[in-house]
Amino acid sequence: MGIIVERLKALGIELPEPPPTAARYVSAVTVNNLVYTSGNDCRVNGTLMYKGKLGKELTIEQGQEASRQTMINLLSVLQEHLGDLDRIDRIVKLLAFVNSAEGFADQPYVINGASELLEAVFGENGRHARSAIGTSELPFHTPVEIEMIVKLKD
């Protein structure tokens, strides 16, 4: 068992099966030493853990839980794509969308749930560039969608 999977287990996280794609695309693509993931959401066993807009139906804390679960799902995608999460050198960038009610402007705090998990798992190499964007709608009424770029070890 790899170091990263051991760190996940120490945090009480066992990676689920990667969620299936929702349309005609692949979950991840490797180009040279970078892996680009497709957007993912907060599904647990095929069902969204939350639905709705931050600042209306959902609190910042619920959004943080959703972004953390989204990151767990993305790590499961990377595990399947790479075969071993220890192949990751560092997390480069997150692009995160938050389903936001009118006037909601705390998107960065919502996405901290994902960022904090990456730092806990990958240490300094889990610190990353990030965009957290508010949007008026997301597919299936998910509160959060995140995609990521990771750099592989040489």
Backbone bond lengths (Angstrom), bond angles and torsions (degrees), N, CA, C in turn:
res aa  C-N    CA-C-N  psi(-1)  N-CA   C-N-CA  omega(-1)  CA-C   N-CA-C  phi
1 M - - - 1.451 - - 1.527 108.23 -
2 G 1.348 116.42 137.83 1.448 120.99 -175.93 1.520 113.63 -77.50
3 I 1.323 114.64 166.84 1.464 121.95 -179.14 1.531 111.04 -61.51
4 I 1.329 116.50 -43.58 1.471 119.91 -176.66 1.527 110.29 -66.85
5 V 1.302 118.42 -42.53 1.465 120.89 177.61 1.528 110.18 -63.07
6 E 1.334 117.04 -37.33 1.474 120.59 176.37 1.523 110.81 -63.54
7 R 1.333 117.59 -41.49 1.462 120.46 177.89 1.524 110.74 -64.15
8 L 1.327 116.68 -40.38 1.463 120.23 176.95 1.524 110.30 -60.65
9 K 1.328 116.44 -46.29 1.472 120.22 179.74 1.516 111.15 -61.17
10 A 1.334 117.27 -38.49 1.465 120.80 178.08 1.528 110.96 -62.80
11 L 1.330 116.65 -27.03 1.466 121.90 176.85 1.529 111.90 -87.92
12 G 1.339 116.37 1.49 1.466 120.45 -179.78 1.515 113.52 81.33
13 I 1.330 116.81 22.86 1.465 121.37 -176.59 1.519 109.82 -113.44
14 E 1.312 115.45 123.68 1.457 121.42 169.45 1.513 106.33 -112.97
15 L 1.323 116.07 124.67 1.458 119.04 -176.02 1.518 111.05 -65.94
16 P 1.336 116.30 133.20 1.463 120.39 177.23 1.529 110.09 -79.46
17 E 1.320 115.54 174.68 1.461 119.20 168.73 1.525 106.99 -61.86
18 P 1.326 118.12 141.71 1.466 118.53 179.27 1.527 110.64 -62.01
19 P 1.326 116.66 140.51 1.462 118.54 178.17 1.531 110.02 -66.11
20 P 1.314 117.55 145.84 1.468 119.22 176.56 1.530 110.17 -70.02
21 T 1.321 115.73 154.89 1.459 118.75 175.56 1.531 109.09 -69.18
22 A 1.323 115.10 153.25 1.462 120.37 -175.65 1.521 113.04 -92.93
23 A 1.317 117.59 -9.30 1.470 120.97 -177.88 1.525 108.38 -154.41
24 R 1.309 117.50 -153.12 1.460 122.57 -173.79 1.524 111.49 -93.00
25 Y 1.329 116.09 79.60 1.459 123.12 176.43 1.519 107.93 -159.44
26 V 1.312 116.52 170.73 1.462 120.96 177.13 1.523 108.96 -105.47
27 S 1.306 116.32 158.66 1.466 121.76 -175.62 1.518 113.92 -74.94
28 A 1.344 116.37 -29.58 1.462 120.16 -178.37 1.526 109.80 -156.35
29 V 1.336 114.74 149.69 1.463 121.85 177.74 1.521 107.67 -136.20
30 T 1.339 116.15 133.80 1.458 120.91 175.58 1.516 108.75 -102.74
31 V 1.343 115.31 131.13 1.460 122.63 174.40 1.525 106.36 -129.04
32 N 1.334 115.62 114.96 1.460 121.48 -174.47 1.524 108.69 55.28
33 N 1.329 119.45 -118.43 1.462 119.99 -177.61 1.532 112.34 -108.17
34 L 1.332 116.75 21.78 1.459 121.34 177.60 1.524 110.41 -117.87
35 V 1.328 115.65 139.83 1.463 121.26 173.91 1.526 107.13 -113.87
36 Y 1.325 114.69 128.78 1.465 122.85 177.40 1.524 107.07 -109.64
37 T 1.316 116.22 125.71 1.463 118.24 176.56 1.520 109.79 -99.16
38 S 1.296 115.15 155.28 1.463 121.25 168.56 1.522 107.92 -75.29
39 G 1.320 115.89 166.21 1.456 120.19 176.84 1.517 110.98 -64.25
40 N 1.304 115.86 146.61 1.453 121.78 179.21 1.516 108.71 -135.09
41 D 1.338 115.89 166.10 1.463 120.02 -177.28 1.525 110.44 -130.79
42 C 1.318 116.11 -166.60 1.475 121.87 -170.16 1.527 113.32 -98.86
43 R 1.314 117.43 40.02 1.460 119.76 179.34 1.524 112.14 -72.14
44 V 1.314 115.03 141.88 1.454 123.46 171.48 1.519 105.70 -127.62
45 N 1.329 116.82 119.30 1.468 121.57 -176.94 1.520 111.83 52.66
46 G 1.327 116.52 40.36 1.460 121.39 174.91 1.513 116.19 84.84
47 T 1.337 118.03 -3.06 1.466 121.74 -177.56 1.525 109.27 -120.99
48 L 1.319 116.63 135.79 1.459 120.15 177.11 1.524 109.79 -61.00
49 M 1.328 117.09 132.23 1.469 119.73 178.72 1.519 111.00 -69.49
50 Y 1.326 118.05 -28.90 1.456 124.08 174.71 1.517 108.55 -142.00
51 K 1.320 115.43 153.46 1.461 122.44 171.44 1.515 107.60 -130.44
52 G 1.321 115.91 146.80 1.454 119.25 173.16 1.510 113.97 120.62
53 K 1.308 113.67 -172.21 1.451 122.88 -173.73 1.526 110.89 -101.85
54 L 1.330 114.36 140.04 1.445 120.44 171.79 1.517 108.17 -70.23
55 G 1.316 115.68 138.55 1.451 120.53 -179.21 1.519 113.48 87.07
56 K 1.335 116.14 -1.21 1.472 120.49 176.08 1.521 108.09 -130.63
57 E 1.334 117.24 -78.00 1.472 120.37 179.31 1.533 112.75 -83.89
58 L 1.327 117.40 -22.61 1.464 120.58 -172.29 1.523 112.26 -126.10
59 T 1.329 114.97 147.45 1.459 121.93 177.56 1.532 110.26 -88.18
60 I 1.309 115.65 168.04 1.467 120.23 174.88 1.521 109.96 -59.28
61 E 1.329 117.70 -41.68 1.466 121.00 -179.85 1.530 111.87 -61.98
62 Q 1.320 117.15 -41.24 1.468 119.77 176.11 1.530 110.28 -65.61
63 G 1.309 116.82 -37.84 1.467 120.67 175.96 1.513 111.69 -62.83
64 Q 1.318 117.29 -38.97 1.466 120.92 177.72 1.527 110.32 -64.79
65 E 1.334 117.10 -41.14 1.469 120.21 175.91 1.527 110.38 -61.88
66 A 1.327 116.16 -41.64 1.473 120.44 179.13 1.521 111.01 -64.36
67 S 1.331 117.83 -41.30 1.464 119.55 -179.39 1.530 110.66 -69.91
68 R 1.323 117.21 -34.99 1.466 120.49 175.82 1.528 110.42 -63.62
69 Q 1.340 117.21 -45.52 1.466 120.43 178.46 1.521 111.25 -64.32
70 T 1.318 116.27 -37.58 1.465 119.98 176.65 1.519 110.10 -60.06
71 M 1.330 116.68 -41.10 1.469 119.60 178.70 1.514 111.35 -67.37
72 I 1.322 118.05 -38.35 1.466 120.18 175.21 1.530 109.43 -58.60
73 N 1.321 117.09 -43.11 1.465 120.71 178.76 1.525 111.27 -64.16
74 L 1.333 117.04 -39.72 1.464 120.04 177.66 1.529 110.99 -65.61
75 L 1.310 117.71 -39.13 1.466 119.59 176.41 1.520 111.36 -64.01
76 S 1.325 117.30 -34.62 1.471 119.16 176.35 1.528 110.95 -67.29
77 V 1.331 116.87 -36.10 1.469 120.88 174.85 1.520 109.86 -62.19
78 L 1.327 116.47 -46.02 1.467 120.36 -179.83 1.522 111.23 -65.37
79 Q 1.328 117.36 -38.66 1.471 120.72 177.53 1.528 110.05 -59.01
80 E 1.321 116.34 -46.48 1.469 119.44 179.54 1.525 111.02 -66.99
81 H 1.309 117.14 -42.47 1.467 121.70 -177.06 1.529 112.07 -66.93
82 L 1.337 116.75 -41.71 1.461 121.17 -174.54 1.519 113.39 -95.50
83 G 1.329 117.12 -24.76 1.458 120.80 -175.60 1.510 113.44 85.22
84 D 1.346 117.74 -18.91 1.464 121.43 -177.80 1.524 108.30 -161.78
85 L 1.329 116.76 117.43 1.468 120.71 -179.88 1.521 112.30 -66.74
86 D 1.318 117.65 -17.00 1.465 120.23 176.99 1.527 112.06 -68.87
87 R 1.309 118.04 -9.34 1.476 121.26 175.31 1.524 111.46 -74.28
88 I 1.318 117.60 -13.20 1.466 121.18 -178.37 1.526 109.52 -79.21
89 D 1.324 115.68 126.34 1.462 121.79 176.42 1.520 110.33 -83.61
90 R 1.339 116.42 -47.33 1.462 120.10 178.65 1.515 110.70 -160.91
91 I 1.317 114.31 158.65 1.458 121.01 173.09 1.525 105.85 -86.65
92 V 1.314 117.05 125.65 1.465 121.15 -175.25 1.525 111.11 -92.61
93 K 1.345 117.12 -52.37 1.466 119.31 -171.42 1.517 110.76 -155.23
94 L 1.335 115.13 143.98 1.463 122.47 168.12 1.515 107.98 -115.19
95 L 1.307 115.56 138.84 1.463 122.53 168.72 1.513 105.44 -117.82
96 A 1.339 115.00 114.28 1.460 120.71 -172.41 1.517 110.92 -122.27
97 F 1.315 114.93 137.79 1.464 122.68 177.16 1.529 107.97 -117.03
98 V 1.328 115.38 135.50 1.449 121.43 -179.85 1.520 108.32 -119.85
99 N 1.325 116.45 122.37 1.459 123.29 177.29 1.530 107.17 -69.01
100 S 1.334 116.77 105.45 1.463 121.36 -165.88 1.523 112.86 -117.18
101 A 1.324 115.01 135.46 1.460 121.05 171.78 1.526 108.69 -69.24
102 E 1.301 116.20 157.07 1.458 120.58 177.29 1.529 109.34 -55.38
103 G 1.321 115.87 130.67 1.448 121.54 178.93 1.517 114.98 88.22
104 F 1.335 118.98 -9.58 1.466 121.33 179.04 1.524 108.80 -75.57
105 A 1.326 117.36 126.02 1.461 120.74 -175.94 1.531 112.56 -133.18
106 D 1.326 117.58 23.15 1.467 121.15 -178.24 1.524 112.80 -105.62
107 Q 1.319 117.18 31.49 1.466 121.70 -179.37 1.529 112.98 -53.70
108 P 1.353 119.09 -42.47 1.467 117.95 -179.54 1.528 113.50 -59.07
109 Y 1.320 117.63 -36.09 1.469 120.79 179.79 1.523 111.18 -68.73
110 V 1.316 116.94 -35.24 1.466 121.67 178.07 1.529 109.91 -62.69
111 I 1.312 116.91 -46.26 1.465 121.63 -174.84 1.527 111.98 -75.80
112 N 1.326 117.51 -12.40 1.465 119.47 174.21 1.526 111.93 -56.53
113 G 1.337 117.94 -28.02 1.465 120.32 177.13 1.516 112.21 -57.76
114 A 1.326 117.11 -39.78 1.466 121.85 177.55 1.522 110.84 -74.86
115 S 1.323 116.76 -45.71 1.465 120.98 -176.87 1.527 111.93 -63.07
116 E 1.319 116.77 -42.46 1.462 120.31 179.68 1.525 111.48 -63.48
117 L 1.326 117.44 -37.22 1.464 120.27 177.04 1.530 110.14 -63.72
118 L 1.323 117.21 -44.86 1.466 119.93 -179.56 1.523 111.57 -62.04
119 E 1.312 117.52 -39.41 1.461 120.07 178.00 1.520 111.15 -67.60
120 A 1.334 117.48 -37.64 1.465 121.10 178.15 1.527 111.42 -64.95
121 V 1.324 116.48 -34.82 1.468 120.96 -175.82 1.527 112.23 -86.32
122 F 1.332 117.17 -44.09 1.468 121.10 -173.23 1.527 113.49 -105.16
123 G 1.337 117.80 0.61 1.457 120.45 -179.07 1.516 111.00 63.47
124 E 1.312 116.12 -142.96 1.478 121.58 -178.81 1.527 110.98 -57.40
125 N 1.329 117.79 -33.49 1.471 120.93 179.24 1.529 112.65 -73.02
126 G 1.332 116.20 -5.99 1.459 120.10 175.10 1.518 112.54 -89.74
127 R 1.347 117.19 -12.13 1.472 120.50 176.69 1.522 107.80 -71.24
128 H 1.309 117.05 138.60 1.455 120.31 -167.08 1.526 110.74 -147.74
129 A 1.330 114.57 162.22 1.461 120.42 167.37 1.523 107.03 -74.97
130 R 1.344 116.66 155.73 1.463 117.87 -174.38 1.517 111.06 -159.10
131 S 1.322 114.85 145.00 1.462 122.15 167.58 1.516 107.24 -123.16
132 A 1.336 116.38 134.85 1.466 122.40 177.44 1.520 106.67 -124.53
133 I 1.317 115.61 107.50 1.452 122.22 -170.28 1.519 110.70 -112.66
134 G 1.324 116.78 132.24 1.452 121.57 174.12 1.521 109.83 -82.96
135 T 1.318 115.63 138.65 1.453 120.91 178.87 1.528 108.95 -137.21
136 S 1.321 115.93 155.41 1.467 119.63 -176.00 1.525 113.26 -79.52
137 E 1.325 118.11 -21.37 1.474 121.82 178.67 1.519 109.11 -152.32
138 L 1.330 115.63 150.60 1.459 122.49 170.59 1.524 107.93 -133.38
139 P 1.347 117.11 154.82 1.462 119.74 -179.42 1.531 112.42 -54.38
140 F 1.313 115.13 139.54 1.468 124.03 174.58 1.535 112.56 62.99
141 H 1.314 117.68 14.09 1.469 123.74 -179.53 1.525 112.47 67.24
142 T 1.350 116.45 23.47 1.457 118.60 175.71 1.529 109.43 -65.21
143 P 1.320 117.55 143.85 1.459 118.81 179.71 1.525 113.98 -76.33
144 V 1.341 116.87 -25.29 1.461 121.38 -173.48 1.517 109.32 -142.06
145 E 1.328 116.54 139.90 1.464 122.06 168.96 1.518 107.18 -133.22
146 I 1.332 115.84 132.32 1.464 121.04 -178.05 1.522 109.50 -132.57
147 E 1.327 114.64 139.21 1.464 121.38 168.09 1.514 107.32 -123.27
148 M 1.339 116.35 160.48 1.465 118.29 -176.74 1.506 112.25 -144.83
149 I 1.328 114.16 161.49 1.461 123.18 173.46 1.521 106.49 -123.76
150 V 1.330 116.12 129.51 1.462 120.97 176.37 1.518 109.52 -125.34
151 K 1.332 115.65 148.64 1.461 122.59 177.07 1.519 108.12 -100.53
152 L 1.322 115.59 134.31 1.462 121.11 178.19 1.517 111.21 -89.70
153 K 1.323 115.59 153.07 1.467 120.34 174.45 1.510 109.97 -64.94
154 D 1.322 115.57 150.44 1.488 120.76 177.37 1.497 111.45 -71.42
